[in-house]
Amino acid sequence: MDTGTHVVMGIAIGGLATLDPVVAGNPEMTQAAMIGVLIGSQAPDFDTVLKLRNNATYIRNHRGVTHSIPFWFIWPTLITLFLYLIMPNLNLYHLWAWTFFAVFIHVFVDIFNAYGTKAFSPFYPKWLALGIINIFDPFIFLAHIVAITFWRFGYNPGWTFLWMFGVIILYYLWRISVQRKVYKKVKSFHPDATHIFTSPTFKWNLWHVVVRTQSMMYVAESRKGTITYFESYPFEPIPNDQIIEAAKQDKNLSAFLSFSPAYRWAVSIEGHGYSVKFVDLRYRSKGYYPFVAIVRLDENLSVLNSYTGWIYNTDTLKRKLHVPANQS
């Protein structure tokens, strides 16, 4: 989910914690629990700092180790110890438990969008991306805002947020059922599909769809149950080609391939030598695929420069590719 949603989720969990007599019965514990869950609801995304280094490092590692099973326990332990140094008269077990809950909820809800996370690493190191809830879901965010407003006007925070979480659970179950209907309909059209990727949008009745079979790839959308196709391409596995192999050694393309499960690739001959381009098909927007990886090589297959990330116009791409490769 986005940062704003994780913030309001942290506030909601802090309000929910007042149902715990140990938290509600001690003003210092109430304060510590709210601080703990607010930090805990953001902690797994502290790896966003990797953006300061480069896109490749960020894409390869974001929602990776900081969301993994060991860090489910490391984050609440570090946060609890930090708060204990400031406020030593705390019930550490209850503070840790609520902070753990905030961390776990953060990781759990991240599984449901198309970006996904390595939540069960190191035991299951693959990306889990269910493609059910959008990165920013207006209903989930507004439900939290409404509940926080009720709290502001005097309603019991514990019961208010308990009811809110009940509504959101039902919402998730409904979204899962809708996504399964989309999946089954697409599967009925492509019984030979090896992969079907769904990506939710802001609109409840609109889903981006990518289908992969042994021989073809299809880019489509599901709108109100109707499947509309945009493009289809022969499915071409990455060949054992010396140009592509040289490009794959670049950190930007390597990061892209570690993240994207549905893409097209192309090699072009240009004045400087060669360009290798990969396009993620899951993020189609207005007929354009903005998430790309591009590597430019000279005639000797040495990398000149490269880029991976979100590009919405060619001028921006040209500027990015003028950055030296070791800084891209």
NUKOL-297346 format. One record per residue (C-alpha): residue in one letter; x, y, z. Coordinates in nm, 4 decimals, m for minus. Last residue first. Example, Ala and Ser with C-alpha at 12.3 -4.5 7.8 and 13.67 -1.06 7.14 Angstrom:
@code: S&x: 1.3670&y: m0.1060&z: 0.7140
@code: A&x: 1.2300&y: m0.4500&z: 0.7800
END
This chain:
@code: S&x: 2.2184&y: 0.5328&z: m1.3329
@code: Q&x: 2.5416&y: 0.6386&z: m1.1657
@code: N&x: 2.7759&y: 0.3661&z: m1.2928
@code: A&x: 2.6097&y: 0.3865&z: m1.6351
@code: P&x: 2.6829&y: 0.7546&z: m1.6829
@code: V&x: 2.3649&y: 0.9668&z: m1.7016
@code: H&x: 2.2794&y: 1.0528&z: m2.0628
@code: L&x: 2.0282&y: 0.7709&z: m2.0599
@code: K&x: 1.8133&y: 0.9481&z: m1.8028
@code: R&x: 1.7918&y: 1.2641&z: m2.0114
@code: K&x: 1.6885&y: 1.0673&z: m2.3208
@code: L&x: 1.4252&y: 0.8829&z: m2.1183
@code: T&x: 1.2785&y: 1.2094&z: m1.9932
@code: D&x: 1.2549&y: 1.3393&z: m2.3490
@code: T&x: 1.0923&y: 1.0127&z: m2.4629
@code: N&x: 0.7901&y: 1.0503&z: m2.2357
@code: Y&x: 0.6250&y: 0.8620&z: m1.9488
@code: I&x: 0.9206&y: 0.6726&z: m1.8021
@code: W&x: 0.9001&y: 0.4656&z: m1.4843
@code: G&x: 1.2073&y: 0.2693&z: m1.3864
@code: T&x: 1.5212&y: 0.1118&z: m1.5293
@code: Y&x: 1.8076&y: 0.2954&z: m1.6947
@code: S&x: 2.1268&y: 0.2237&z: m1.8809
@code: N&x: 2.4545&y: 0.3680&z: m2.0041
@code: L&x: 2.7484&y: 0.2822&z: m2.2276
@code: V&x: 2.7609&y: m0.0899&z: m2.1477
@code: S&x: 3.0414&y: m0.2696&z: m2.3331
@code: L&x: 2.9178&y: m0.4927&z: m2.6141
@code: N&x: 3.2195&y: m0.4207&z: m2.8392
@code: E&x: 2.9961&y: m0.2264&z: m3.0793
@code: D&x: 2.8810&y: m0.0034&z: m2.7921
@code: L&x: 2.5978&y: m0.0903&z: m2.5560
@code: R&x: 2.2819&y: 0.0915&z: m2.4495
@code: V&x: 2.0655&y: m0.0767&z: m2.1841
@code: I&x: 1.6979&y: 0.0025&z: m2.1375
@code: A&x: 1.4614&y: m0.1176&z: m1.8650
@code: V&x: 1.0975&y: m0.0149&z: m1.8718
@code: F&x: 0.7886&y: 0.0669&z: m1.6661
@code: P&x: 0.5857&y: 0.3205&z: m1.8682
@code: Y&x: 0.3974&y: 0.0894&z: m2.1060
@code: Y&x: 0.1762&y: 0.3143&z: m2.3188
@code: G&x: m0.1736&y: 0.2768&z: m2.4647
@code: K&x: m0.3246&y: 0.5095&z: m2.2069
@code: S&x: m0.1529&y: 0.3213&z: m1.9224
@code: R&x: m0.0330&y: m0.0395&z: m1.9474
@code: Y&x: 0.1378&y: m0.1487&z: m1.6274
@code: R&x: 0.1430&y: m0.5263&z: m1.6527
@code: L&x: 0.3332&y: m0.5418&z: m1.9827
@code: D&x: 0.6748&y: m0.4597&z: m1.8339
@code: V&x: 0.8953&y: m0.3424&z: m2.1217
@code: F&x: 1.2530&y: m0.4583&z: m2.1886
@code: K&x: 1.4863&y: m0.2700&z: m2.4219
@code: V&x: 1.8314&y: m0.3598&z: m2.5519
@code: S&x: 2.0091&y: m0.0917&z: m2.7521
@code: Y&x: 2.3059&y: m0.1653&z: m2.9745
@code: G&x: 2.6138&y: 0.0065&z: m3.1224
@code: H&x: 2.6465&y: 0.3841&z: m3.0840
@code: G&x: 2.4805&y: 0.4511&z: m3.4175
@code: E&x: 2.1945&y: 0.2111&z: m3.3504
@code: I&x: 2.1068&y: m0.1566&z: m3.3942
@code: S&x: 1.7940&y: m0.2546&z: m3.2043
@code: V&x: 1.7220&y: m0.5392&z: m2.9630
@code: A&x: 1.3723&y: m0.5968&z: m2.8287
@code: W&x: 1.2097&y: m0.7398&z: m2.5168
@code: R&x: 0.8548&y: m0.7911&z: m2.3995
@code: Y&x: 0.7557&y: m0.8405&z: m2.0366
@code: A&x: 0.5533&y: m1.0317&z: m1.7804
@code: P&x: 0.7252&y: m1.1595&z: m1.4626
@code: S&x: 0.8995&y: m0.8303&z: m1.3674
@code: F&x: 1.1036&y: m0.8037&z: m1.0479
@code: S&x: 1.4320&y: m0.9913&z: m1.0873
@code: L&x: 1.4289&y: m0.9072&z: m1.4581
@code: F&x: 1.4127&y: m0.5344&z: m1.3854
@code: A&x: 1.6973&y: m0.5552&z: m1.1327
@code: S&x: 1.9214&y: m0.7359&z: m1.3853
@code: L&x: 1.8323&y: m0.4750&z: m1.6443
@code: N&x: 1.9481&y: m0.1968&z: m1.4132
@code: K&x: 2.2524&y: m0.3830&z: m1.2790
@code: D&x: 2.3990&y: m0.4471&z: m1.6241
@code: Q&x: 2.5102&y: m0.8066&z: m1.6775
@code: K&x: 2.1861&y: m0.8685&z: m1.8629
@code: A&x: 2.3037&y: m0.6329&z: m2.1384
@code: A&x: 2.5995&y: m0.8593&z: m2.2221
@code: E&x: 2.3693&y: m1.1620&z: m2.2362
@code: I&x: 2.1326&y: m0.9654&z: m2.4580
@code: I&x: 2.4088&y: m0.8886&z: m2.7079
@code: Q&x: 2.5590&y: m1.2397&z: m2.6896
@code: D&x: 2.2250&y: m1.4095&z: m2.7554
@code: N&x: 2.1033&y: m1.7077&z: m2.5552
@code: P&x: 1.7470&y: m1.6100&z: m2.6296
@code: I&x: 1.5005&y: m1.4509&z: m2.3850
@code: P&x: 1.1815&y: m1.6482&z: m2.4294
@code: E&x: 0.9671&y: m1.5297&z: m2.7185
@code: F&x: 0.5914&y: m1.5312&z: m2.6726
@code: P&x: 0.4420&y: m1.4134&z: m3.0003
@code: Y&x: 0.2673&y: m1.0856&z: m2.9299
@code: S&x: m0.0897&y: m0.9746&z: m2.8741
@code: E&x: m0.2133&y: m0.6233&z: m2.8168
@code: F&x: m0.5231&y: m0.4439&z: m2.6896
@code: Y&x: m0.7791&y: m0.7124&z: m2.6021
@code: T&x: m1.1078&y: m0.6322&z: m2.4305
@code: I&x: m1.2614&y: m0.8723&z: m2.1782
@code: T&x: m1.6102&y: m0.7797&z: m2.0572
@code: G&x: m1.6873&y: m0.8446&z: m1.6902
@code: K&x: m1.7580&y: m0.4821&z: m1.6051
@code: R&x: m1.4253&y: m0.3884&z: m1.7645
@code: S&x: m1.1600&y: m0.6580&z: m1.7945
@code: E&x: m0.8479&y: m0.5391&z: m1.9714
@code: A&x: m0.6117&y: m0.6935&z: m2.2216
@code: V&x: m0.2485&y: m0.7585&z: m2.3103
@code: Y&x: m0.1939&y: m1.1002&z: m2.4683
@code: M&x: 0.1245&y: m1.3080&z: m2.4884
@code: M&x: 0.1610&y: m1.6019&z: m2.7242
@code: S&x: 0.3329&y: m1.9394&z: m2.7801
@code: Q&x: 0.3416&y: m2.1331&z: m2.4530
@code: T&x: 0.0698&y: m1.9111&z: m2.3122
@code: R&x: 0.0957&y: m1.5817&z: m2.1272
@code: V&x: m0.1998&y: m1.3617&z: m2.0410
@code: V&x: m0.1712&y: m1.0039&z: m1.9129
@code: V&x: m0.4758&y: m0.8347&z: m1.7588
@code: H&x: m0.5471&y: m0.4833&z: m1.6330
@code: W&x: m0.8657&y: m0.4717&z: m1.4259
@code: L&x: m1.1618&y: m0.2319&z: m1.4317
@code: N&x: m1.4857&y: m0.2831&z: m1.2363
@code: W&x: m1.3586&y: m0.1474&z: m0.9035
@code: K&x: m1.2072&y: 0.1614&z: m1.0635
@code: F&x: m0.8834&y: 0.2813&z: m0.9052
@code: T&x: m0.7088&y: m0.0046&z: m1.0849
@code: P&x: m0.6397&y: m0.3717&z: m1.0106
@code: S&x: m0.3636&y: m0.5693&z: m1.1859
@code: T&x: m0.4251&y: m0.9255&z: m1.3024
@code: F&x: m0.1565&y: m1.1616&z: m1.4325
@code: I&x: m0.2528&y: m1.4896&z: m1.5969
@code: H&x: 0.0299&y: m1.7397&z: m1.6476
@code: T&x: 0.0585&y: m2.0753&z: m1.8271
@code: A&x: m0.2525&y: m2.0134&z: m2.0362
@code: D&x: m0.3713&y: m2.3202&z: m2.2325
@code: P&x: m0.7328&y: m2.2744&z: m2.1237
@code: H&x: m0.7222&y: m1.9259&z: m2.2771
@code: F&x: m1.0766&y: m1.7943&z: m2.3170
@code: S&x: m1.2023&y: m1.9868&z: m2.0122
@code: K&x: m0.8894&y: m1.8739&z: m1.8270
@code: V&x: m0.9842&y: m1.5119&z: m1.8894
@code: K&x: m1.3263&y: m1.5763&z: m1.7386
@code: K&x: m1.1777&y: m1.7649&z: m1.4447
@code: Y&x: m0.9290&y: m1.4869&z: m1.3679
@code: V&x: m1.1931&y: m1.2144&z: m1.3843
@code: K&x: m1.4212&y: m1.4156&z: m1.1553
@code: R&x: m1.1296&y: m1.4787&z: m0.9163
@code: Q&x: m1.0586&y: m1.1045&z: m0.9052
@code: V&x: m1.4195&y: m1.0342&z: m0.8121
@code: S&x: m1.4105&y: m1.2960&z: m0.5335
@code: I&x: m1.0849&y: m1.1570&z: m0.3958
@code: R&x: m1.2293&y: m0.8047&z: m0.4040
@code: W&x: m1.5332&y: m0.9235&z: m0.2050
@code: L&x: m1.3141&y: m1.0961&z: 0.0547
@code: Y&x: m1.1025&y: m0.7813&z: 0.0846
@code: Y&x: m1.4150&y: m0.5696&z: 0.1373
@code: L&x: m1.5403&y: m0.8098&z: 0.4050
@code: I&x: m1.2068&y: m0.7724&z: 0.5839
@code: I&x: m1.2387&y: m0.3940&z: 0.5457
@code: V&x: m1.5804&y: m0.3959&z: 0.7142
@code: G&x: m1.4456&y: m0.5988&z: 1.0068
@code: F&x: m1.1469&y: m0.3657&z: 1.0315
@code: M&x: m1.3880&y: m0.0736&z: 1.0647
@code: W&x: m1.5898&y: m0.2490&z: 1.3351
@code: L&x: m1.2722&y: m0.3090&z: 1.5369
@code: F&x: m1.1678&y: 0.0490&z: 1.4650
@code: T&x: m1.4807&y: 0.1896&z: 1.6262
@code: W&x: m1.4741&y: m0.0644&z: 1.9100
@code: G&x: m1.1246&y: 0.0336&z: 2.0182
@code: P&x: m1.1608&y: 0.4045&z: 1.9467
@code: N&x: m1.4745&y: 0.4566&z: 2.1591
@code: Y&x: m1.6615&y: 0.7387&z: 1.9888
@code: G&x: m1.5865&y: 1.0919&z: 2.1040
@code: F&x: m1.5931&y: 1.3140&z: 1.7981
@code: R&x: m1.2270&y: 1.2523&z: 1.7112
@code: W&x: m1.2861&y: 0.8779&z: 1.7269
@code: F&x: m1.5646&y: 0.9127&z: 1.4686
@code: T&x: m1.3238&y: 1.1142&z: 1.2534
@code: I&x: m1.0614&y: 0.8374&z: 1.2817
@code: A&x: m1.3258&y: 0.5869&z: 1.1664
@code: V&x: m1.4177&y: 0.8032&z: 0.8652
@code: I&x: m1.0504&y: 0.8528&z: 0.7728
@code: H&x: m0.9851&y: 0.4783&z: 0.8000
@code: A&x: m1.2780&y: 0.3947&z: 0.5734
@code: L&x: m1.1545&y: 0.6670&z: 0.3363
@code: F&x: m0.8170&y: 0.4945&z: 0.2938
@code: I&x: m0.9656&y: 0.1488&z: 0.2408
@code: F&x: m1.2238&y: 0.2766&z: m0.0077
@code: P&x: m0.9740&y: 0.4928&z: m0.1974
@code: D&x: m0.7321&y: 0.2021&z: m0.2574
@code: F&x: m0.3784&y: 0.3167&z: m0.3216
@code: I&x: m0.1460&y: 0.0360&z: m0.4326
@code: N&x: m0.4574&y: m0.1267&z: m0.5852
@code: I&x: m0.5983&y: m0.4397&z: m0.4222
@code: I&x: m0.6267&y: m0.7822&z: m0.5887
@code: G&x: m0.3029&y: m0.8378&z: m0.7826
@code: L&x: m0.1861&y: m1.1324&z: m0.5698
@code: A&x: 0.1806&y: m1.0327&z: m0.5714
@code: L&x: 0.4036&y: m1.2692&z: m0.3742
@code: W&x: 0.7620&y: m1.2383&z: m0.4980
@code: K&x: 0.9775&y: m1.5488&z: m0.4586
@code: P&x: 1.2129&y: m1.6192&z: m0.1656
@code: Y&x: 0.9951&y: m1.8768&z: 0.0126
@code: F&x: 1.1771&y: m1.9771&z: 0.3324
@code: P&x: 1.3974&y: m1.6636&z: 0.3254
@code: S&x: 1.1587&y: m1.4925&z: 0.2542
@code: F&x: 0.7910&y: m1.5289&z: 0.3358
@code: A&x: 0.6903&y: m1.1666&z: 0.2696
@code: K&x: 0.8893&y: m1.1208&z: m0.0496
@code: T&x: 0.6547&y: m0.8435&z: m0.1603
@code: G&x: 0.3861&y: m0.7594&z: m0.4130
@code: Y&x: 0.3804&y: m0.4973&z: m0.6874
@code: A&x: 0.0383&y: m0.6093&z: m0.8110
@code: N&x: m0.1328&y: m0.5523&z: m0.4774
@code: F&x: m0.2498&y: m0.8085&z: m0.2196
@code: I&x: 0.0860&y: m0.8973&z: m0.0655
@code: D&x: 0.1296&y: m0.5421&z: 0.0636
@code: V&x: m0.1686&y: m0.5953&z: 0.2971
@code: F&x: 0.0189&y: m0.8681&z: 0.4873
@code: V&x: 0.3464&y: m0.6783&z: 0.5199
@code: H&x: 0.1846&y: m0.3744&z: 0.6803
@code: I&x: m0.0447&y: m0.5933&z: 0.8928
@code: F&x: 0.2603&y: m0.7824&z: 1.0252
@code: V&x: 0.4433&y: m0.4642&z: 1.1220
@code: A&x: 0.1381&y: m0.3268&z: 1.3051
@code: F&x: 0.0782&y: m0.6598&z: 1.4824
@code: F&x: 0.4430&y: m0.6718&z: 1.5904
@code: T&x: 0.4020&y: m0.3255&z: 1.7435
@code: W&x: 0.0961&y: m0.4482&z: 1.9314
@code: A&x: 0.2815&y: m0.7549&z: 2.0619
@code: W&x: 0.5966&y: m0.5621&z: 2.1523
@code: L&x: 0.4031&y: m0.3109&z: 2.3627
@code: H&x: 0.2107&y: m0.5924&z: 2.5318
@code: Y&x: 0.5308&y: m0.7831&z: 2.6167
@code: L&x: 0.7281&y: m0.4749&z: 2.7159
@code: N&x: 0.4837&y: m0.3532&z: 2.9785
@code: L&x: 0.6275&y: m0.0075&z: 3.0198
@code: N&x: 0.7937&y: 0.1877&z: 3.2980
@code: P&x: 1.1213&y: 0.2488&z: 3.1089
@code: M&x: 0.9878&y: 0.5293&z: 2.8876
@code: I&x: 1.2717&y: 0.6609&z: 2.6692
@code: L&x: 1.4951&y: 0.3525&z: 2.6742
@code: Y&x: 1.1840&y: 0.1340&z: 2.6627
@code: L&x: 1.0696&y: 0.3139&z: 2.3466
@code: F&x: 1.3904&y: 0.2160&z: 2.1654
@code: L&x: 1.3725&y: m0.1416&z: 2.2962
@code: T&x: 1.0153&y: m0.1724&z: 2.1681
@code: I&x: 1.1070&y: m0.0311&z: 1.8265
@code: L&x: 1.4043&y: m0.2663&z: 1.7869
@code: T&x: 1.1986&y: m0.5701&z: 1.8930
@code: P&x: 0.9021&y: m0.4698&z: 1.6773
@code: W&x: 1.1302&y: m0.4391&z: 1.3695
@code: I&x: 1.3307&y: m0.7592&z: 1.4278
@code: F&x: 1.0276&y: m0.9855&z: 1.4616
@code: W&x: 0.8538&y: m0.9318&z: 1.1283
@code: F&x: 1.2087&y: m0.8649&z: 1.0117
@code: P&x: 1.2980&y: m1.2336&z: 1.0286
@code: I&x: 0.9882&y: m1.3183&z: 0.8162
@code: S&x: 1.0772&y: m1.0856&z: 0.5289
@code: H&x: 0.9356&y: m0.7364&z: 0.4717
@code: T&x: 1.2676&y: m0.5547&z: 0.5271
@code: V&x: 1.4399&y: m0.8281&z: 0.3220
@code: G&x: 1.2428&y: m0.7568&z: 0.0075
@code: R&x: 0.9741&y: m0.4931&z: m0.0155
@code: H&x: 1.2236&y: m0.2767&z: m0.2047
@code: N&x: 1.5406&y: m0.4741&z: m0.2798
@code: R&x: 1.5686&y: m0.5182&z: m0.6575
@code: I&x: 1.3679&y: m0.2087&z: m0.7442
@code: Y&x: 1.5611&y: 0.0125&z: m0.4997
@code: T&x: 1.9041&y: m0.1124&z: m0.6016
@code: A&x: 1.8218&y: m0.0608&z: m0.9693
@code: N&x: 1.6635&y: 0.2788&z: m0.9130
@code: N&x: 1.9785&y: 0.4276&z: m0.7623
@code: R&x: 2.1386&y: 0.5235&z: m0.4302
@code: L&x: 1.8853&y: 0.7685&z: m0.2900
@code: K&x: 1.6110&y: 0.5248&z: m0.3875
@code: L&x: 1.7603&y: 0.2889&z: m0.1295
@code: V&x: 1.6029&y: 0.5105&z: 0.1389
@code: T&x: 1.2760&y: 0.3376&z: 0.0487
@code: D&x: 1.4155&y: 0.0497&z: 0.2578
@code: F&x: 1.2374&y: 0.2104&z: 0.5539
@code: D&x: 0.9241&y: 0.0574&z: 0.4021
@code: P&x: 0.9100&y: m0.2292&z: 0.6529
@code: A&x: 0.9160&y: 0.0303&z: 0.9366
@code: Q&x: 0.6054&y: 0.2297&z: 0.8410
@code: S&x: 0.3307&y: 0.0480&z: 1.0349
@code: G&x: 0.5839&y: m0.0271&z: 1.3076
@code: I&x: 0.6569&y: 0.3420&z: 1.3595
@code: L&x: 0.2864&y: 0.4182&z: 1.4010
@code: V&x: 0.2383&y: 0.0996&z: 1.6034
@code: G&x: 0.5114&y: 0.1927&z: 1.8505
@code: I&x: 0.4075&y: 0.5575&z: 1.8882
@code: M&x: 0.0475&y: 0.4555&z: 1.9611
@code: A&x: 0.1604&y: 0.1806&z: 2.1995
@code: A&x: 0.3946&y: 0.4193&z: 2.3825
@code: Q&x: 0.1165&y: 0.6748&z: 2.4329
@code: T&x: m0.1303&y: 0.4183&z: 2.5613
@code: M&x: 0.1421&y: 0.2622&z: 2.7760
@code: E&x: 0.2179&y: 0.6018&z: 2.9333
@code: P&x: m0.1517&y: 0.6645&z: 2.9906
@code: N&x: m0.1846&y: 0.3280&z: 3.1724
@code: G&x: m0.5157&y: 0.1414&z: 3.1872
@code: A&x: m0.5847&y: 0.1498&z: 2.8118
@code: V&x: m0.2662&y: m0.0362&z: 2.7192
@code: V&x: m0.2867&y: m0.3062&z: 2.9861
@code: P&x: m0.6641&y: m0.3277&z: 2.9386
@code: D&x: m0.6163&y: m0.4077&z: 2.5654
@code: L&x: m0.9179&y: m0.2610&z: 2.3831
@code: T&x: m0.7086&y: 0.0563&z: 2.3620
@code: A&x: m0.4915&y: m0.1278&z: 2.1073
@code: L&x: m0.7616&y: m0.0736&z: 1.8448
@code: G&x: m0.6886&y: 0.2984&z: 1.8551
@code: G&x: m0.3196&y: 0.2371&z: 1.7942
@code: I&x: m0.4133&y: m0.0108&z: 1.5190
@code: A&x: m0.6236&y: 0.2601&z: 1.3540
@code: I&x: m0.3445&y: 0.5174&z: 1.3789
@code: G&x: m0.1039&y: 0.2709&z: 1.2159
@code: M&x: m0.3570&y: 0.1982&z: 0.9416
@code: V&x: m0.3834&y: 0.5741&z: 0.8845
@code: V&x: m0.0059&y: 0.5881&z: 0.8308
@code: H&x: 0.0051&y: 0.2757&z: 0.6108
@code: T&x: m0.2615&y: 0.4310&z: 0.3902
@code: G&x: m0.0580&y: 0.7492&z: 0.3506
@code: T&x: 0.2584&y: 0.5555&z: 0.2655
@code: D&x: 0.1006&y: 0.3642&z: m0.0235
@code: M&x: 0.0000&y: 0.0000&z: 0.0000
END
